[in-house]
Each structure stands twice: as structure tokens, then as C-alpha cells.
Amino acid sequence: MKRVFLIVLDSFGIGEMPDADRFGDAGSNTLGTCRKSEKLHVPNMASLGLFKIDGVAPEPNMDRAGKGLLTAADGSSIKHAFARLAERSDGKDTTTGHWEIAGLISEKPMPTFPDGFPEEFMERYSAAVGRKLLCNKPYSGTQVIEDYGKEHLETGALIVYTSADSVFQIAAHEEIVPVPELYRYCEIAREMLQGELGVGRVIARPFIGTPGNFTRTSNRHDYSLQPPAVTMLDQIKAVGKDVLAVGKINDIFAGKGITEFVRTKDNADGIERAIEWMDRDFDGICFVNLVDFDMLYGHRNDVDGYAAALTYFDAQLPRILKKLGPEDLLLITADHGCDPGTPSTDHSREYIPLLIAGASLPVEDGTNFGTRDTFADIGQTVLSWLAIKPEISGTPLF
């Protein structure tokens, strides 16, 4: 029984793409910035080829530092391979990146609202939810609650904001707007934001605390557009196999193609849930998103925090690798960049890494697949591994 474990390190870009300047991201390199931090120590990802990927500067003192790590549960040797992937879709957001990983290329960018959402829509939405609205501008998620949180507490008005991404975000204090009620407001927004207003995600951003001490909670919830075409998840589910989603994967695909899911509190929780499923018999894919890299560190320009989070994930890799069965495939990748060292707090248009491990890889150990022209090669490779005839974009690696 073949299984695939696909882990997305949300926003772990490895260097600007050739068209990065078109997105305002010239010079971005998420990994390059994290390498400047003393908090970064990733010998296990190094052993999987991270510093041999095209365009990534070598790390001689770290290369193969994890020698002896690559051993499966039954004691067999695990092969590894690696690649650099370019994004073909016109975007740099979470939804677009994950959809492309799953074989769906977005030729047209999802709408963004650098000047806020149209006033006519805001009036209709306010009437639909029965509350006044605050802000309606692109904003940092932590700063917006500091600037508007007190007024929200006093009036009950919802804090609505966006970013450089295609998102409609609603922040509300959990004591003023109970979480289920906030979710209902997001569902209403999702139904209304279609067509030219069809943002990629509507996001619930609950918070707690008092003015000057507000903190966002783990009750975030994303409401995505449904993928408009078939993805690898649909194909895997259609043949009766399992599609297990960890973290915000279910939200990103609006439940389409998912057979079972679990939401998570943070990276550590996501890793534990994935490891629990590695101990379970299933036939198909376990698709994992670890969001802290992006949400807590990339968007907040916290270089040391991002580096420390990578170090933590790397330290868990031996546990993951030792649970791989003889026919299991492990893929570690990203969905875009979010360089914490640039003035911008938004996503960055970057190449992403692909680290591959498995006892029965049909290639020579240490194979470099070079630079691929689409994230969709991941979806193609997954379907090839599971012996499913692809109906998606991309080219399989093997």
C-alpha cells in the first residue's frame, strides 16, 4: 500500500523568481535571510539536499550532517532527491500556490484591493451582518487590532481589512463577537464575494486581550474559493483512496477532494498530527500545511523567529523519516515566499524547494531534478506514485 506525505512549509521560498520585480519582490530570498540568523540549524534538511538545490548557496559544514539519518522504520536505507520549482500561476498567495501544487495553474490573478473594497459592497455587507465596519484598508494583522481594537470594543463594529494578497479579513474580539458568530459572518462574506470580487480567501481573525495587549488566537479559519477545475486531490479521492488534510489544507481547497481533515493550533501540533497519521494504515495522501512560518514570522518580519521555526521542524525530521514505510514517499515543499528581511510584510514571488525521500525512489540517491517550470510537477509526481492517470497540469519527476 503506497502512501504519500506532502508537507508544505508555508512561505519557505528559496530565492526570487525572474519576474519578482513585477510583484515588487526583487531581491527576496526567505531561506537566504534566515541563513543570516544564528537560530538556523537545519542539518537534516541539508542531508536531504536543501543546500544543493539550484540557486541555493552551498553550506559545506552542514552538508550531509545528517548522515545515518536516512533510515526507514524497517531499517532500510532511504534515498533522497531534490529540485527547485518555479510558479507558473500569476500570483504569490497561499491559495494559488497550493492549487498549483495540486495541478491547477491559475492563469489569471485573483483580485486584490489595494484601496480597500468598494464602498457599495461594504454597505451591502454591513447590512447583511447587521454590524458597522471599521478600517477597509490593506493592513498588518497585528497592527490593525492595535489601531482599531479599542473602537471595536466600544462599538462592536467589525474590523475588516485586506493585504497585498487576495483576501477579505475580519478581526473581532472573542468576547464581543463569539467565534461561531464570526465564522457565520465569514460565510456570508464568502457567499457575497464572487465574480470580480471573488477574493481567494475570506479569513476569520479572532483576538483577545485589552487595548495595548491584544493577541490573536488560534481560532483563525479560512474560507477559500472552491477550485474551479480538477486537482490531484479530486483524482485521488475519485479512485477510492484517502486524502487526509492537516492544518489549513481543507480550508484552502474548500473541502473539495478531501476525505478526512484535522485543523491544528500551530506547527508543533501539525507535526504531531501528521506523525499520528503515519502510524495509521491508509492508502493515498496525507497533505500537511505548517502555517507558523508565514503567519507568525514572515508577515511579522521576525527573522530569528522564522529561523528558529525551521530549526524546530528540522529537529522533528528524524521522527518523520523513521516512520516511513518501504513504499512511502515524503515530499517537503512550500507554496510561495515571505522574506522576513525585506521592508515588505507580504508574500514574495520566489522559487520553492522540493525535498524528496523514500526507500523505493526509482532514481539514484541524491538526484538533482534541477529547476522545474511549475509547482504542478508535485501533483503529477504524487499521482504517478499512486498509479493514477493524471488529468492535471505538470510533468512527473518519476
KETORTOR-118084 format. One record per residue (C-alpha): residue in one letter; x, z, y; residue number from 1. Coordinates in nm, 4 decimals, decimal comma, always signed. Example, Ala and Ser with C-alpha at 12.3 -4.5 7.8 and 13.67 -1.06 7.14 Angstrom:
% residues 2
a:+1,2300:+0,7800:-0,4500:1 .
s:+1,3670:+0,7140:-0,1060:2 .
% end
This chain:
% residues 398
m:+0,0000:+0,0000:+0,0000:1 .
k:+0,1558:-0,1162:+0,3263:2 .
r:+0,1293:+0,0896:+0,6442:3 .
v:+0,2423:+0,0227:+0,9999:4 .
f:+0,3236:+0,2921:+1,2555:5 .
l:+0,3286:+0,1417:+1,6046:6 .
i:+0,4396:+0,3887:+1,8732:7 .
v:+0,4177:+0,2976:+2,2413:8 .
l:+0,6420:+0,4979:+2,4742:9 .
d:+0,4173:+0,4368:+2,7736:10 .
s:+0,6153:+0,2707:+3,0573:11 .
f:+0,9590:+0,2708:+2,8867:12 .
g:+1,0866:-0,0514:+3,0423:13 .
i:+1,4465:-0,1661:+2,9926:14 .
g:+1,5116:-0,3851:+3,2979:15 .
e:+1,3488:-0,6182:+3,5470:16 .
m:+1,1967:-0,9451:+3,4304:17 .
p:+1,2955:-1,2664:+3,6124:18 .
d:+0,9688:-1,2634:+3,8101:19 .
a:+0,9896:-0,8939:+3,9048:20 .
d:+1,0257:-0,9738:+4,2742:21 .
r:+0,6804:-1,1336:+4,2705:22 .
f:+0,5444:-0,7907:+4,1785:23 .
g:+0,7640:-0,6030:+4,4262:24 .
d:+0,9799:-0,4707:+4,1417:25 .
a:+1,3197:-0,6347:+4,1922:26 .
g:+1,5917:-0,4087:+4,0559:27 .
s:+1,3627:-0,1923:+3,8438:28 .
n:+1,5101:-0,0548:+3,5225:29 .
t:+1,3391:+0,2504:+3,3744:30 .
l:+1,5968:+0,3072:+3,1000:31 .
g:+1,8833:+0,2370:+3,3419:32 .
t:+1,7551:+0,5039:+3,5809:33 .
c:+1,7099:+0,7595:+3,3024:34 .
r:+2,0685:+0,6983:+3,1884:35 .
k:+2,1836:+0,8486:+3,5192:36 .
s:+2,0312:+1,1821:+3,4180:37 .
e:+2,2217:+1,4487:+3,2278:38 .
k:+1,8928:+1,5224:+3,0475:39 .
l:+1,9081:+1,1978:+2,8479:40 .
h:+2,0364:+1,2231:+2,4900:41 .
v:+1,8926:+0,9666:+2,2507:42 .
p:+2,1346:+0,9211:+1,9568:43 .
n:+1,8549:+0,8441:+1,7132:44 .
m:+1,7126:+0,5577:+1,9160:45 .
a:+2,0728:+0,4444:+1,9595:46 .
s:+2,1037:+0,4299:+1,5814:47 .
l:+1,8002:+0,2001:+1,5789:48 .
g:+1,9740:-0,0368:+1,8196:49 .
l:+1,8464:+0,0662:+2,1633:50 .
f:+2,1802:+0,0028:+2,3336:51 .
k:+2,2383:-0,3264:+2,1519:52 .
i:+1,9235:-0,4913:+2,2898:53 .
d:+1,9785:-0,7949:+2,5134:54 .
g:+2,0462:-0,6912:+2,8714:55 .
v:+2,0982:-0,3229:+2,7887:56 .
a:+2,4465:-0,1931:+2,8633:57 .
p:+2,6186:-0,0562:+2,5514:58 .
e:+2,6703:+0,3153:+2,5005:59 .
p:+2,9870:+0,3282:+2,2864:60 .
n:+2,9931:+0,7056:+2,2456:61 .
m:+2,6333:+0,7117:+2,1297:62 .
d:+2,6142:+0,4000:+1,9147:63 .
r:+2,5378:+0,4843:+1,5530:64 .
a:+2,5495:+0,8536:+1,6430:65 .
g:+2,2550:+0,8951:+1,4129:66 .
k:+2,4432:+0,7629:+1,1117:67 .
g:+2,2881:+0,9087:+0,8000:68 .
l:+1,9544:+0,9402:+0,9784:69 .
l:+1,8110:+0,6220:+0,8319:70 .
t:+1,6830:+0,7587:+0,5034:71 .
a:+1,3224:+0,7385:+0,3833:72 .
a:+1,1169:+1,0104:+0,2127:73 .
d:+1,2255:+0,8931:-0,1329:74 .
g:+1,5920:+0,8916:-0,0305:75 .
s:+1,6144:+0,5137:+0,0008:76 .
s:+1,8070:+0,3572:+0,2854:77 .
i:+1,6103:+0,2420:+0,5909:78 .
k:+1,7029:-0,0837:+0,7582:79 .
h:+1,6666:-0,1377:+1,1295:80 .
a:+1,6333:-0,4297:+1,3715:81 .
f:+1,5607:-0,4677:+1,7409:82 .
a:+1,4522:-0,7072:+2,0162:83 .
r:+1,3735:-0,7404:+2,3859:84 .
l:+1,0252:-0,8625:+2,4751:85 .
a:+0,9019:-1,0313:+2,7924:86 .
e:+0,5446:-1,0050:+2,9162:87 .
r:+0,3636:-1,3368:+2,9346:88 .
s:+0,0449:-1,1918:+3,0831:89 .
d:+0,0101:-1,1902:+3,4597:90 .
g:+0,0278:-0,8158:+3,5136:91 .
k:+0,2154:-0,4925:+3,4565:92 .
d:-0,0564:-0,2420:+3,3725:93 .
t:-0,1438:-0,0402:+3,0651:94 .
t:-0,4443:-0,2438:+2,9550:95 .
t:-0,2739:-0,5807:+2,9939:96 .
g:+0,0390:-0,4588:+2,8156:97 .
h:-0,1415:-0,3099:+2,5173:98 .
w:-0,3727:-0,6080:+2,4842:99 .
e:-0,0706:-0,8395:+2,4769:100 .
i:+0,0985:-0,6214:+2,2144:101 .
a:-0,2177:-0,6754:+2,0095:102 .
g:-0,2003:-1,0523:+2,0581:103 .
l:-0,4263:-1,1079:+2,3590:104 .
i:-0,2486:-1,2669:+2,6558:105 .
s:-0,4164:-1,2244:+2,9966:106 .
e:-0,3573:-1,5423:+3,1951:107 .
k:-0,5460:-1,4101:+3,4984:108 .
p:-0,4524:-1,0738:+3,6510:109 .
m:-0,7156:-0,8038:+3,6619:110 .
p:-0,8419:-0,7370:+4,0176:111 .
t:-0,6680:-0,4817:+4,2363:112 .
f:-0,7918:-0,3301:+4,5602:113 .
p:-0,5029:-0,2519:+4,7975:114 .
d:-0,7516:-0,1907:+5,0802:115 .
g:-0,9975:+0,0081:+4,8706:116 .
f:-1,3204:-0,1056:+4,7075:117 .
p:-1,5814:-0,2977:+4,9089:118 .
e:-1,7992:-0,0706:+5,1201:119 .
e:-2,1164:-0,2290:+4,9828:120 .
f:-2,0108:-0,1349:+4,6286:121 .
m:-1,9182:+0,2179:+4,7330:122 .
e:-2,2613:+0,2667:+4,8876:123 .
r:-2,4324:+0,1471:+4,5701:124 .
y:-2,2117:+0,3672:+4,3536:125 .
s:-2,2714:+0,6722:+4,5724:126 .
a:-2,6457:+0,6188:+4,5397:127 .
a:-2,6155:+0,5748:+4,1619:128 .
v:-2,4344:+0,9060:+4,1085:129 .
g:-2,6102:+1,0992:+4,3843:130 .
r:-2,2889:+1,2204:+4,5483:131 .
k:-2,0897:+1,1284:+4,8565:132 .
l:-1,7452:+0,9754:+4,8107:133 .
l:-1,4033:+1,0511:+4,9594:134 .
c:-1,0815:+0,8509:+5,0090:135 .
n:-1,1305:+0,4987:+4,8621:136 .
k:-0,7628:+0,4058:+4,9079:137 .
p:-0,4572:+0,3487:+4,6882:138 .
y:-0,3103:+0,6955:+4,6374:139 .
s:-0,0789:+0,9071:+4,4259:140 .
g:-0,2922:+1,1034:+4,1795:141 .
t:-0,1299:+1,4362:+4,2606:142 .
q:-0,1233:+1,3785:+4,6362:143 .
v:-0,4860:+1,2695:+4,6568:144 .
i:-0,6144:+1,6030:+4,5259:145 .
e:-0,3888:+1,7896:+4,7678:146 .
d:-0,5187:+1,5842:+5,0614:147 .
y:-0,8870:+1,5719:+4,9655:148 .
g:-0,9307:+1,8636:+4,7240:149 .
k:-1,0408:+2,1191:+4,9836:150 .
e:-1,3078:+1,8858:+5,1259:151 .
h:-1,4220:+1,8089:+4,7716:152 .
l:-1,4646:+2,1816:+4,7013:153 .
e:-1,6640:+2,2272:+5,0219:154 .
t:-1,8904:+1,9212:+4,9887:155 .
g:-1,8997:+1,8238:+4,6196:156 .
a:-1,8114:+1,4661:+4,7170:157 .
l:-1,6150:+1,2745:+4,4524:158 .
i:-1,2558:+1,1727:+4,5246:159 .
v:-1,2388:+0,8001:+4,4480:160 .
y:-0,9066:+0,6200:+4,4668:161 .
t:-0,7061:+0,3339:+4,3191:162 .
s:-0,3401:+0,2285:+4,2894:163 .
a:-0,1355:-0,0892:+4,2591:164 .
d:-0,2946:-0,1216:+3,9138:165 .
s:-0,6412:-0,2432:+3,8329:166 .
v:-0,8062:+0,0998:+3,8274:167 .
f:-1,1000:+0,2923:+3,9719:168 .
q:-1,0141:+0,6624:+3,9500:169 .
i:-1,2451:+0,9572:+4,0072:170 .
a:-1,0983:+1,3032:+4,0651:171 .
a:-1,3174:+1,6130:+4,0606:172 .
h:-1,2634:+1,9879:+4,0206:173 .
e:-1,3918:+2,1080:+3,6838:174 .
e:-1,5831:+2,3958:+3,8471:175 .
i:-1,7569:+2,1611:+4,0900:176 .
v:-1,8196:+1,8712:+3,8514:177 .
p:-1,8218:+1,9724:+3,4834:178 .
v:-1,6142:+1,7374:+3,2694:179 .
p:-1,9149:+1,5854:+3,0824:180 .
e:-2,0758:+1,5069:+3,4186:181 .
l:-1,7554:+1,3437:+3,5442:182 .
y:-1,7449:+1,1334:+3,2286:183 .
r:-2,1024:+1,0230:+3,2954:184 .
y:-2,0072:+0,9189:+3,6481:185 .
c:-1,7223:+0,7132:+3,4999:186 .
e:-1,9586:+0,5472:+3,2540:187 .
i:-2,1828:+0,4489:+3,5435:188 .
a:-1,8849:+0,3064:+3,7313:189 .
r:-1,7721:+0,1153:+3,4222:190 .
e:-2,1140:-0,0484:+3,3908:191 .
m:-2,1114:-0,1444:+3,7601:192 .
l:-1,7510:-0,2681:+3,7806:193 .
q:-1,7812:-0,6077:+3,6185:194 .
g:-1,7018:-0,9661:+3,7162:195 .
e:-1,4953:-0,9882:+4,0354:196 .
l:-1,4941:-0,6079:+4,0486:197 .
g:-1,4007:-0,5777:+3,6820:198 .
v:-1,1030:-0,3420:+3,7000:199 .
g:-0,9058:-0,2850:+3,3821:200 .
r:-0,9834:+0,0857:+3,3690:201 .
v:-1,2123:+0,3485:+3,5154:202 .
i:-1,0323:+0,6828:+3,4833:203 .
a:-1,1694:+1,0381:+3,4942:204 .
r:-0,9148:+1,2679:+3,6643:205 .
p:-1,0397:+1,6282:+3,6400:206 .
f:-0,8394:+1,9076:+3,8021:207 .
i:-0,8475:+2,2834:+3,8526:208 .
g:-0,6987:+2,5393:+4,0926:209 .
t:-0,7217:+2,6250:+4,4605:210 .
p:-0,6067:+2,4433:+4,7767:211 .
g:-0,2289:+2,4158:+4,7677:212 .
n:-0,2289:+2,4894:+4,3930:213 .
f:-0,4343:+2,2115:+4,2345:214 .
t:-0,3383:+2,0944:+3,8847:215 .
r:-0,4729:+1,8004:+3,6874:216 .
t:-0,5978:+1,8925:+3,3390:217 .
s:-0,5602:+1,7208:+3,0019:218 .
n:-0,9284:+1,6135:+3,0127:219 .
r:-0,8396:+1,2726:+3,1534:220 .
h:-1,0444:+0,9941:+2,9987:221 .
d:-1,0075:+0,6161:+3,0408:222 .
y:-1,2901:+0,3626:+3,0267:223 .
s:-1,1487:+0,0148:+2,9724:224 .
l:-1,2995:-0,3275:+2,9747:225 .
q:-1,3623:-0,4489:+2,6226:226 .
p:-1,1002:-0,7032:+2,5121:227 .
p:-1,2567:-1,0485:+2,5669:228 .
a:-1,1064:-1,2039:+2,2535:229 .
v:-0,9874:-1,1115:+1,9071:230 .
t:-0,6898:-0,8767:+1,8737:231 .
m:-0,4777:-0,7715:+1,5778:232 .
l:-0,6942:-0,4568:+1,5581:233 .
d:-1,0089:-0,6648:+1,5054:234 .
q:-0,8369:-0,8627:+1,2327:235 .
i:-0,7066:-0,5546:+1,0528:236 .
k:-1,0486:-0,3902:+1,0626:237 .
a:-1,2251:-0,7107:+0,9546:238 .
v:-1,0405:-0,7204:+0,6215:239 .
g:-1,1375:-0,3610:+0,5464:240 .
k:-0,8107:-0,1936:+0,6400:241 .
d:-0,7667:+0,1176:+0,8553:242 .
v:-0,6990:+0,1150:+1,2284:243 .
l:-0,6060:+0,4702:+1,3301:244 .
a:-0,5643:+0,5316:+1,7041:245 .
v:-0,3701:+0,8224:+1,8558:246 .
g:-0,3851:+0,9122:+2,2247:247 .
k:-0,5497:+0,6702:+2,4666:248 .
i:-0,5395:+0,3687:+2,2321:249 .
n:-0,9112:+0,3968:+2,1601:250 .
d:-0,9845:+0,4036:+2,5336:251 .
i:-0,7592:+0,1053:+2,6099:252 .
f:-0,9427:-0,1118:+2,3578:253 .
a:-1,2849:+0,0369:+2,4398:254 .
g:-1,3178:+0,1305:+2,0708:255 .
k:-1,3045:-0,2353:+1,9636:256 .
g:-1,1252:-0,2768:+1,6315:257 .
i:-1,0725:+0,0985:+1,5819:258 .
t:-1,1835:+0,2723:+1,2616:259 .
e:-1,0748:+0,6283:+1,3488:260 .
f:-0,9206:+0,7927:+1,6534:261 .
v:-0,7912:+1,1183:+1,7946:262 .
r:-0,7222:+1,1999:+2,1584:263 .
t:-0,4171:+1,4052:+2,2493:264 .
k:-0,3092:+1,6614:+2,5089:265 .
d:+0,0484:+1,5435:+2,5621:266 .
n:+0,3428:+1,3697:+2,3960:267 .
a:+0,4147:+1,6600:+2,1614:268 .
d:+0,0529:+1,6621:+2,0420:269 .
g:+0,0592:+1,2844:+1,9947:270 .
i:+0,3734:+1,3019:+1,7846:271 .
e:+0,2247:+1,5767:+1,5672:272 .
r:-0,0985:+1,3829:+1,5144:273 .
a:+0,0990:+1,0741:+1,4116:274 .
i:+0,3092:+1,2769:+1,1678:275 .
e:-0,0066:+1,4265:+1,0187:276 .
w:-0,1359:+1,0749:+0,9517:277 .
m:+0,1969:+0,9817:+0,7919:278 .
d:+0,1124:+1,2401:+0,5249:279 .
r:-0,2185:+1,0669:+0,4593:280 .
d:-0,2917:+0,7718:+0,2333:281 .
f:-0,4284:+0,4806:+0,4317:282 .
d:-0,3971:+0,1040:+0,4328:283 .
g:-0,3392:-0,0522:+0,7731:284 .
i:-0,2019:+0,0646:+1,1073:285 .
c:-0,1558:+0,3895:+1,2978:286 .
f:-0,1289:+0,2901:+1,6662:287 .
v:+0,0093:+0,5650:+1,8934:288 .
n:+0,0376:+0,5948:+2,2716:289 .
l:+0,2586:+0,8653:+2,4236:290 .
v:+0,1458:+0,8749:+2,7858:291 .
d:+0,3546:+1,1539:+2,9418:292 .
f:+0,6462:+0,9198:+3,0191:293 .
d:+0,4218:+0,7255:+3,2551:294 .
m:+0,1692:+0,9805:+3,3779:295 .
l:+0,3898:+1,2854:+3,4302:296 .
y:+0,7294:+1,1365:+3,5094:297 .
g:+0,7262:+0,7669:+3,6005:298 .
h:+0,4453:+0,7880:+3,8544:299 .
r:+0,5916:+1,1085:+3,9987:300 .
n:+0,9446:+0,9684:+4,0319:301 .
d:+1,0767:+1,2514:+3,8148:302 .
v:+1,3979:+1,1075:+3,6685:303 .
d:+1,5105:+1,4223:+3,4877:304 .
g:+1,1609:+1,4821:+3,3514:305 .
y:+1,1428:+1,1270:+3,2142:306 .
a:+1,4901:+1,1575:+3,0607:307 .
a:+1,4037:+1,4931:+2,9021:308 .
a:+1,0829:+1,3465:+2,7556:309 .
l:+1,2830:+1,0643:+2,5968:310 .
t:+1,5267:+1,3213:+2,4584:311 .
y:+1,2371:+1,5185:+2,3083:312 .
f:+1,0917:+1,2089:+2,1413:313 .
d:+1,4341:+1,1142:+2,0093:314 .
a:+1,4738:+1,4601:+1,8560:315 .
q:+1,1476:+1,4085:+1,6634:316 .
l:+1,2517:+1,0697:+1,5248:317 .
p:+1,4221:+1,2114:+1,2123:318 .
r:+1,0917:+1,3756:+1,1138:319 .
i:+0,9122:+1,0417:+1,1539:320 .
l:+1,1735:+0,8349:+0,9719:321 .
k:+1,1920:+1,0752:+0,6773:322 .
k:+0,8196:+1,0322:+0,6180:323 .
l:+0,8323:+0,6516:+0,5947:324 .
g:+0,7258:+0,5227:+0,2564:325 .
p:+0,9003:+0,2314:+0,0809:326 .
e:+0,6535:-0,0235:+0,2238:327 .
d:+0,6012:+0,1354:+0,5662:328 .
l:+0,7007:-0,0340:+0,8908:329 .
l:+0,7871:+0,1622:+1,2066:330 .
l:+0,7750:-0,0131:+1,5456:331 .
i:+0,8719:+0,1664:+1,8677:332 .
t:+0,7999:-0,0139:+2,1935:333 .
a:+0,6475:+0,0120:+2,5436:334 .
d:+0,3744:-0,1558:+2,7494:335 .
h:+0,5452:-0,2030:+3,0903:336 .
g:+0,7958:-0,0167:+3,3070:337 .
c:+0,7587:+0,2672:+3,5590:338 .
d:+1,1052:+0,3200:+3,7038:339 .
p:+1,1174:+0,6789:+3,8356:340 .
g:+1,4180:+0,5992:+4,0515:341 .
t:+1,2631:+0,3423:+4,2870:342 .
p:+1,0663:+0,4269:+4,6044:343 .
s:+0,7518:+0,2939:+4,4355:344 .
t:+0,5418:+0,5270:+4,2209:345 .
d:+0,3691:+0,2352:+4,0483:346 .
h:+0,4354:+0,0441:+3,7276:347 .
s:+0,7236:-0,2029:+3,7251:348 .
r:+0,7465:-0,5532:+3,5804:349 .
e:+1,0104:-0,5036:+3,3102:350 .
y:+1,1137:-0,6177:+2,9673:351 .
i:+1,0221:-0,3754:+2,6890:352 .
p:+1,2260:-0,2666:+2,3854:353 .
l:+1,1251:-0,3124:+2,0253:354 .
l:+1,2943:-0,0892:+1,7688:355 .
i:+1,2080:-0,1674:+1,4073:356 .
a:+1,2687:+0,0435:+1,0955:357 .
g:+1,1660:+0,0201:+0,7317:358 .
a:+1,3124:+0,0452:+0,3824:359 .
s:+1,1926:-0,3021:+0,2885:360 .
l:+1,2608:-0,5044:+0,6037:361 .
p:+1,3129:-0,8663:+0,4933:362 .
v:+1,6155:-0,9089:+0,7237:363 .
e:+1,9755:-0,7978:+0,7366:364 .
d:+2,0266:-0,4410:+0,8587:365 .
g:+2,0957:-0,4373:+1,2323:366 .
t:+1,9376:-0,7755:+1,3032:367 .
n:+1,9039:-0,8581:+1,6737:368 .
f:+1,5988:-1,0768:+1,7307:369 .
g:+1,7132:-1,1470:+2,0849:370 .
t:+1,4710:-1,1912:+2,3736:371 .
r:+1,1150:-1,2892:+2,2822:372 .
d:+0,8793:-1,4515:+2,5293:373 .
t:+0,5742:-1,2340:+2,4654:374 .
f:+0,4723:-0,8842:+2,3601:375 .
a:+0,2287:-1,0587:+2,1229:376 .
d:+0,5116:-1,1080:+1,8730:377 .
i:+0,4479:-0,7427:+1,7825:378 .
g:+0,0870:-0,8112:+1,6851:379 .
q:+0,1918:-1,1172:+1,4871:380 .
t:+0,4570:-0,9151:+1,3042:381 .
v:+0,2046:-0,6428:+1,2182:382 .
l:-0,0411:-0,8959:+1,0733:383 .
s:+0,2380:-1,0662:+0,8791:384 .
w:+0,3439:-0,7307:+0,7329:385 .
l:-0,0145:-0,6610:+0,6255:386 .
a:-0,0533:-1,0150:+0,4846:387 .
i:-0,3332:-1,1084:+0,7261:388 .
k:-0,3548:-1,4664:+0,8564:389 .
p:-0,3187:-1,4367:+1,2355:390 .
e:-0,5788:-1,5537:+1,4861:391 .
i:-0,3848:-1,4231:+1,7854:392 .
s:-0,1012:-1,5375:+2,0119:393 .
g:+0,2657:-1,4808:+1,9401:394 .
t:+0,5158:-1,5513:+1,6650:395 .
p:+0,6030:-1,3072:+1,3830:396 .
l:+0,9576:-1,1747:+1,3622:397 .
f:+0,9446:-1,1927:+0,9826:398 .
% end
